[in-house]
Amino acid sequence: MVSHLVNTLRNVVGITGNVISLFLFLSPVPTFVQIWKKGSVEQFSPVPYLATLINCMVWVIYGLPMVHPNSTLVVTINGTGTAIELVYLTIFLIFCNDKKKRLRVLLILLVELVFIAILTALVLTVA
Protein backbone atom coordinates (compact mmCIF):
# COMPACT_ATOMS: atom_id res chain seq x y z
CA MET A 1 0.00 0.00 0.00
CA VAL A 2 2.71 2.48 1.01
CA SER A 3 4.91 1.46 -1.95
CA HIS A 4 1.98 2.00 -4.36
CA LEU A 5 1.41 5.48 -2.89
CA VAL A 6 5.12 6.30 -3.16
CA ASN A 7 5.17 5.14 -6.80
CA THR A 8 2.10 7.24 -7.60
CA LEU A 9 3.61 10.32 -5.93
CA ARG A 10 6.89 9.72 -7.73
CA ASN A 11 5.08 9.63 -11.07
CA VAL A 12 3.00 12.74 -10.32
CA VAL A 13 6.06 14.71 -9.25
CA GLY A 14 8.02 13.40 -12.24
CA ILE A 15 5.35 14.35 -14.76
CA THR A 16 4.96 17.77 -13.15
CA GLY A 17 8.72 18.25 -13.34
CA ASN A 18 8.72 17.21 -17.00
CA VAL A 19 6.00 19.73 -17.86
CA ILE A 20 7.88 22.50 -16.07
CA SER A 21 11.13 21.46 -17.80
CA LEU A 22 9.43 21.49 -21.19
CA PHE A 23 8.31 25.07 -20.61
CA LEU A 24 11.87 25.91 -19.55
CA PHE A 25 13.25 24.39 -22.77
CA LEU A 26 10.69 26.32 -24.82
CA SER A 27 11.30 29.67 -23.07
CA PRO A 28 13.86 30.87 -25.69
CA VAL A 29 11.30 30.54 -28.53
CA PRO A 30 10.64 34.33 -28.62
CA THR A 31 14.39 34.93 -28.97
CA PHE A 32 14.62 32.56 -31.91
CA VAL A 33 11.52 34.05 -33.54
CA GLN A 34 13.28 37.43 -33.28
CA ILE A 35 16.48 35.93 -34.77
CA TRP A 36 14.45 34.41 -37.60
CA LYS A 37 12.62 37.67 -38.36
CA LYS A 38 15.78 39.82 -38.27
CA GLY A 39 17.90 37.24 -40.10
CA SER A 40 20.75 37.69 -37.63
CA VAL A 41 21.78 36.46 -34.19
CA GLU A 42 23.03 39.98 -33.39
CA GLN A 43 24.69 39.88 -29.95
CA PHE A 44 22.92 36.75 -28.65
CA SER A 45 25.21 34.20 -27.06
CA PRO A 46 25.07 30.49 -27.92
CA VAL A 47 26.49 29.52 -24.51
CA PRO A 48 23.16 28.83 -22.73
CA TYR A 49 22.05 26.52 -25.55
CA LEU A 50 25.38 24.68 -25.66
CA ALA A 51 25.31 24.23 -21.88
CA THR A 52 21.71 23.00 -21.89
CA LEU A 53 22.50 20.60 -24.73
CA ILE A 54 25.34 18.87 -22.89
CA ASN A 55 23.30 18.82 -19.69
CA CYS A 56 20.41 17.08 -21.45
CA MET A 57 22.69 14.59 -23.18
CA VAL A 58 24.34 13.59 -19.91
CA TRP A 59 20.91 13.12 -18.28
CA VAL A 60 19.82 10.94 -21.21
CA ILE A 61 22.82 8.69 -20.58
CA TYR A 62 21.98 8.57 -16.87
CA GLY A 63 18.36 7.67 -17.61
CA LEU A 64 19.14 4.75 -19.91
CA PRO A 65 17.47 1.56 -18.61
CA MET A 66 20.80 -0.29 -18.31
CA VAL A 67 22.29 2.58 -16.30
CA HIS A 68 19.36 3.58 -14.09
CA PRO A 69 16.20 1.46 -14.45
CA ASN A 70 12.74 3.03 -14.27
CA SER A 71 13.91 6.43 -15.48
CA THR A 72 11.61 6.81 -18.45
CA LEU A 73 10.64 10.33 -17.40
CA VAL A 74 14.29 11.38 -17.21
CA VAL A 75 15.03 10.05 -20.70
CA THR A 76 11.90 11.46 -22.33
CA ILE A 77 12.22 15.04 -21.11
CA ASN A 78 15.97 15.22 -21.62
CA GLY A 79 15.71 13.58 -25.05
CA THR A 80 13.12 16.22 -25.91
CA GLY A 81 15.40 18.92 -24.47
CA THR A 82 18.30 17.62 -26.57
CA ALA A 83 16.17 17.84 -29.73
CA ILE A 84 14.93 21.33 -28.87
CA GLU A 85 18.45 22.61 -28.14
CA LEU A 86 19.73 21.12 -31.41
CA VAL A 87 16.99 23.03 -33.26
CA TYR A 88 17.99 26.25 -31.45
CA LEU A 89 21.65 25.73 -32.28
CA THR A 90 20.84 24.95 -35.91
CA ILE A 91 18.86 28.19 -36.20
CA PHE A 92 21.72 30.01 -34.46
CA LEU A 93 24.25 28.60 -36.93
CA ILE A 94 22.07 29.42 -39.95
CA PHE A 95 21.62 33.06 -38.95
CA CYS A 96 25.10 33.67 -37.53
CA ASN A 97 26.80 36.19 -39.82
CA ASP A 98 30.14 36.02 -37.98
CA LYS A 99 32.10 33.11 -39.46
CA LYS A 100 34.48 33.04 -36.50
CA LYS A 101 31.57 32.76 -34.05
CA ARG A 102 29.94 30.04 -36.17
CA LEU A 103 33.18 28.05 -36.27
CA ARG A 104 33.57 28.41 -32.49
CA VAL A 105 30.04 27.07 -31.94
CA LEU A 106 30.67 24.15 -34.30
CA LEU A 107 33.94 23.31 -32.51
CA ILE A 108 32.25 23.40 -29.11
CA LEU A 109 29.47 21.17 -30.48
CA LEU A 110 32.08 18.73 -31.76
CA VAL A 111 33.86 18.67 -28.39
CA GLU A 112 30.52 18.07 -26.63
CA LEU A 113 29.64 15.20 -28.97
CA VAL A 114 33.06 13.58 -28.54
CA PHE A 115 32.75 13.95 -24.76
CA ILE A 116 29.28 12.37 -24.78
CA ALA A 117 30.48 9.52 -27.01
CA ILE A 118 33.39 8.79 -24.65
CA LEU A 119 31.17 9.11 -21.58
CA THR A 120 28.55 6.80 -23.08
CA ALA A 121 31.18 4.20 -23.99
CA LEU A 122 32.65 4.33 -20.48
CA VAL A 123 29.29 4.19 -18.73
CA LEU A 124 28.02 1.28 -20.83
CA THR A 125 31.22 -0.75 -20.53
CA VAL A 126 31.94 -0.05 -16.86
CA ALA A 127 28.31 -0.09 -15.63
Backbone as CSV, one residue per row, in Angstrom:
resi,resn,N_x,N_y,N_z,CA_x,CA_y,CA_z,C_x,C_y,C_z
1,MET,0.827,-1.192,0.000,0.000,0.000,0.000,0.870,1.255,0.000
2,VAL,1.830,1.309,0.918,2.708,2.478,1.011,3.558,2.579,-0.251
3,SER,4.057,1.444,-0.763,4.906,1.461,-1.948,4.104,1.921,-3.174
4,HIS,2.833,1.546,-3.252,1.979,2.000,-4.355,1.789,3.513,-4.277
5,LEU,1.576,4.033,-3.085,1.414,5.475,-2.886,2.699,6.223,-3.258
6,VAL,3.831,5.678,-2.850,5.122,6.298,-3.157,5.349,6.315,-4.670
7,ASN,5.025,5.208,-5.342,5.168,5.145,-6.797,4.278,6.158,-7.491
8,THR,3.041,6.282,-7.021,2.103,7.243,-7.597,2.609,8.664,-7.404
9,LEU,3.065,8.979,-6.202,3.610,10.318,-5.931,4.845,10.593,-6.783
10,ARG,5.676,9.587,-6.918,6.890,9.724,-7.732,6.516,10.056,-9.180
11,ASN,5.515,9.372,-9.702,5.075,9.634,-11.073,4.454,11.017,-11.227
12,VAL,3.640,11.416,-10.262,3.002,12.739,-10.324,4.056,13.841,-10.271
13,VAL,4.987,13.719,-9.362,6.057,14.715,-9.245,6.924,14.698,-10.504
14,GLY,7.211,13.519,-11.030,8.024,13.398,-12.238,7.366,14.030,-13.445
15,ILE,6.069,13.773,-13.625,5.349,14.351,-14.758,5.260,15.869,-14.611
16,THR,5.006,16.321,-13.401,4.964,17.770,-13.146,6.320,18.403,-13.473
17,GLY,7.373,17.765,-13.044,8.723,18.251,-13.344,8.999,18.275,-14.837
18,ASN,8.518,17.262,-15.546,8.716,17.214,-16.996,7.975,18.348,-17.706
19,VAL,6.763,18.634,-17.261,5.997,19.729,-17.864,6.709,21.057,-17.620
20,ILE,7.160,21.265,-16.397,7.885,22.495,-16.065,9.175,22.591,-16.896
21,SER,9.891,21.480,-17.011,11.132,21.463,-17.796,10.868,21.747,-19.271
22,LEU,9.772,21.222,-19.795,9.431,21.485,-21.192,9.218,22.979,-21.417
23,PHE,8.501,23.621,-20.496,8.310,25.074,-20.613,9.647,25.804,-20.510
24,LEU,10.541,25.314,-19.667,11.871,25.906,-19.548,12.634,25.777,-20.863
25,PHE,12.574,24.592,-21.491,13.252,24.387,-22.768,12.660,25.261,-23.870
26,LEU,11.358,25.521,-23.780,10.693,26.321,-24.816,10.758,27.833,-24.560
27,SER,11.272,28.240,-23.408,11.300,29.675,-23.073,12.106,30.537,-24.052
28,PRO,13.142,30.014,-24.731,13.860,30.866,-25.693,13.159,31.028,-27.052
29,VAL,11.985,30.440,-27.237,11.301,30.537,-28.530,11.156,31.992,-29.001
30,PRO,10.738,32.939,-28.139,10.641,34.331,-28.617,11.979,34.885,-29.133
31,THR,13.068,34.493,-28.515,14.389,34.930,-28.968,14.663,34.416,-30.374
32,PHE,14.334,33.141,-30.605,14.618,32.561,-31.913,13.646,33.032,-32.981
33,VAL,12.451,33.405,-32.593,11.525,34.047,-33.540,12.107,35.389,-33.959
34,GLN,12.649,36.126,-32.993,13.284,37.426,-33.280,14.492,37.238,-34.206
35,ILE,15.311,36.220,-33.920,16.476,35.934,-34.768,16.014,35.613,-36.189
36,TRP,14.976,34.808,-36.297,14.447,34.407,-37.599,13.949,35.625,-38.381
37,LYS,13.185,36.492,-37.697,12.620,37.672,-38.359,13.704,38.655,-38.808
38,LYS,14.718,38.862,-37.956,15.777,39.817,-38.275,16.836,39.222,-39.200
39,GLY,16.911,37.887,-39.248,17.902,37.244,-40.098,19.305,37.318,-39.555
40,SER,19.430,37.563,-38.249,20.747,37.695,-37.625,20.654,37.354,-36.142
41,VAL,21.747,36.777,-35.619,21.782,36.465,-34.187,22.183,37.671,-33.354
42,GLU,22.604,38.739,-34.042,23.034,39.976,-33.388,24.042,39.668,-32.290
43,GLN,23.750,40.088,-31.057,24.687,39.882,-29.947,24.284,38.714,-29.039
44,PHE,23.331,37.891,-29.481,22.919,36.754,-28.647,24.068,35.764,-28.510
45,SER,24.159,35.169,-27.343,25.210,34.203,-27.060,24.675,32.772,-27.225
46,PRO,25.478,31.878,-27.799,25.068,30.486,-27.919,25.356,29.662,-26.661
47,VAL,26.045,30.254,-25.700,26.489,29.515,-24.511,25.342,28.840,-23.740
48,PRO,24.224,29.509,-23.478,23.157,28.827,-22.734,22.620,27.591,-23.454
49,TYR,22.586,27.637,-24.779,22.047,26.519,-25.546,23.052,25.372,-25.612
50,LEU,24.327,25.709,-25.701,25.375,24.679,-25.664,25.427,24.005,-24.296
51,ALA,25.287,24.793,-23.242,25.310,24.234,-21.884,24.090,23.348,-21.638
52,THR,22.925,23.798,-22.079,21.713,23.003,-21.890,21.789,21.720,-22.702
53,LEU,22.366,21.793,-23.887,22.502,20.602,-24.727,23.337,19.530,-24.041
54,ILE,24.498,19.889,-23.536,25.340,18.869,-22.894,24.691,18.358,-21.616
55,ASN,24.013,19.240,-20.888,23.299,18.825,-19.690,22.245,17.767,-20.031
56,CYS,21.456,18.027,-21.053,20.407,17.083,-21.451,20.999,15.756,-21.922
57,MET,22.083,15.831,-22.685,22.689,14.592,-23.183,23.237,13.726,-22.044
58,VAL,23.837,14.356,-21.056,24.338,13.588,-19.905,23.177,12.946,-19.145
59,TRP,22.071,13.678,-18.968,20.907,13.122,-18.281,20.272,11.979,-19.072
60,VAL,20.329,12.053,-20.403,19.818,10.937,-21.211,20.642,9.686,-20.947
61,ILE,21.955,9.847,-20.885,22.822,8.694,-20.581,22.473,8.132,-19.205
62,TYR,22.321,9.008,-18.223,21.979,8.570,-16.867,20.651,7.823,-16.846
63,GLY,19.689,8.256,-17.629,18.356,7.668,-17.605,18.201,6.399,-18.412
64,LEU,19.247,5.990,-19.125,19.140,4.754,-19.910,18.794,3.578,-18.994
65,PRO,17.933,2.677,-19.460,17.475,1.561,-18.606,18.611,0.703,-18.050
66,MET,19.695,0.535,-18.818,20.800,-0.289,-18.313,21.679,0.458,-17.320
67,VAL,21.522,1.774,-17.251,22.288,2.579,-16.297,21.470,2.821,-15.037
68,HIS,20.247,3.290,-15.222,19.363,3.577,-14.085,17.941,3.161,-14.468
69,PRO,17.532,1.954,-14.062,16.204,1.456,-14.446,15.072,2.370,-13.951
70,ASN,13.948,2.281,-14.631,12.740,3.028,-14.272,12.937,4.542,-14.335
71,SER,13.680,4.998,-15.319,13.914,6.435,-15.477,13.364,6.939,-16.805
72,THR,12.222,6.421,-17.177,11.608,6.813,-18.446,11.370,8.311,-18.508
73,LEU,10.914,8.892,-17.413,10.640,10.333,-17.403,11.911,11.148,-17.611
74,VAL,13.008,10.676,-17.052,14.290,11.376,-17.211,14.722,11.349,-18.673
75,VAL,14.612,10.185,-19.297,15.033,10.047,-20.697,14.130,10.844,-21.629
76,THR,12.818,10.785,-21.398,11.900,11.456,-22.329,12.069,12.971,-22.308
77,ILE,12.125,13.578,-21.150,12.221,15.037,-21.113,13.603,15.507,-21.563
78,ASN,14.640,14.791,-21.211,15.971,15.218,-21.620,16.253,14.890,-23.083
79,GLY,15.636,13.842,-23.612,15.709,13.580,-25.046,15.005,14.683,-25.818
80,THR,13.851,15.104,-25.310,13.120,16.221,-25.908,13.946,17.504,-25.815
81,GLY,14.551,17.737,-24.653,15.404,18.917,-24.472,16.591,18.905,-25.420
82,THR,17.179,17.740,-25.633,18.295,17.617,-26.573,17.847,18.019,-27.975
83,ALA,16.690,17.506,-28.396,16.172,17.837,-29.731,15.884,19.333,-29.857
84,ILE,15.259,19.900,-28.844,14.931,21.334,-28.875,16.205,22.176,-28.951
85,GLU,17.194,21.841,-28.142,18.449,22.605,-28.144,19.171,22.469,-29.476
86,LEU,19.108,21.289,-30.097,19.726,21.124,-31.410,19.030,21.994,-32.458
87,VAL,17.719,22.131,-32.355,16.990,23.032,-33.259,17.445,24.473,-33.026
88,TYR,17.534,24.883,-31.760,17.986,26.245,-31.446,19.379,26.501,-32.022
89,LEU,20.278,25.542,-31.810,21.648,25.735,-32.279,21.722,25.729,-33.805
90,THR,20.879,24.943,-34.451,20.839,24.950,-35.912,20.383,26.318,-36.427
91,ILE,19.330,26.849,-35.821,18.859,28.189,-36.199,19.958,29.214,-35.937
92,PHE,20.628,29.085,-34.790,21.716,30.007,-34.456,22.803,29.957,-35.529
93,LEU,23.189,28.745,-35.937,24.250,28.604,-36.931,23.818,29.133,-38.302
94,ILE,22.564,28.931,-38.659,22.068,29.415,-39.950,22.116,30.938,-40.017
95,PHE,21.742,31.604,-38.934,21.623,33.063,-38.945,22.840,33.792,-38.360
96,CYS,23.885,33.050,-38.064,25.102,33.670,-37.534,25.912,34.233,-38.706
97,ASN,26.071,35.539,-38.729,26.799,36.192,-39.818,28.306,36.222,-39.581
98,ASP,28.721,36.011,-38.343,30.137,36.022,-37.978,30.706,34.614,-38.147
99,LYS,31.551,34.443,-39.163,32.098,33.107,-39.460,32.943,32.561,-38.315
100,LYS,33.644,33.458,-37.627,34.480,33.040,-36.498,33.597,32.496,-35.360
101,LYS,32.503,33.186,-35.091,31.568,32.762,-34.046,30.919,31.424,-34.426
102,ARG,30.544,31.280,-35.689,29.937,30.038,-36.169,30.916,28.868,-36.011
103,LEU,32.165,29.096,-36.392,33.183,28.052,-36.272,33.392,27.664,-34.811
104,ARG,33.396,28.665,-33.925,33.570,28.406,-32.494,32.427,27.536,-31.962
105,VAL,31.202,27.854,-32.374,30.038,27.071,-31.935,30.143,25.640,-32.461
106,LEU,30.527,25.488,-33.718,30.670,24.148,-34.295,31.757,23.339,-33.584
107,LEU,32.862,23.996,-33.234,33.940,23.306,-32.513,33.486,22.879,-31.115
108,ILE,32.762,23.750,-30.442,32.249,23.399,-29.107,31.262,22.241,-29.222
109,LEU,30.414,22.277,-30.245,29.475,21.174,-30.480,30.229,19.871,-30.709
110,LEU,31.275,19.924,-31.497,32.082,18.732,-31.761,32.699,18.196,-30.479
111,VAL,33.259,19.082,-29.666,33.859,18.671,-28.389,32.798,18.032,-27.493
112,GLU,31.605,18.630,-27.447,30.522,18.070,-26.634,30.135,16.677,-27.122
113,LEU,30.024,16.502,-28.420,29.641,15.200,-28.966,30.706,14.140,-28.710
114,VAL,31.969,14.518,-28.844,33.060,13.584,-28.540,33.034,13.219,-27.062
115,PHE,32.844,14.207,-26.197,32.753,13.953,-24.759,31.608,12.989,-24.442
116,ILE,30.445,13.224,-25.038,29.282,12.370,-24.782,29.530,10.956,-25.305
117,ALA,30.173,10.838,-26.455,30.481,9.516,-27.005,31.416,8.746,-26.073
118,ILE,32.445,9.419,-25.577,33.388,8.785,-24.646,32.680,8.431,-23.342
119,LEU,31.896,9.360,-22.813,31.165,9.112,-21.577,30.205,7.933,-21.728
120,THR,29.488,7.890,-22.837,28.553,6.799,-23.077,29.286,5.459,-23.153
121,ALA,30.389,5.429,-23.882,31.176,4.195,-23.987,31.673,3.752,-22.620
122,LEU,32.170,4.688,-21.831,32.649,4.334,-20.478,31.528,3.847,-19.583
123,VAL,30.423,4.560,-19.601,29.291,4.188,-18.729,28.746,2.811,-19.119
124,LEU,28.598,2.554,-20.396,28.024,1.282,-20.825,28.975,0.098,-20.676
125,THR,30.277,0.357,-20.721,31.215,-0.745,-20.525,31.533,-0.983,-19.051
126,VAL,31.603,0.081,-18.286,31.937,-0.055,-16.862,30.686,-0.428,-16.053
127,ALA,29.560,0.196,-16.370,28.312,-0.086,-15.635,27.819,-1.437,-16.090
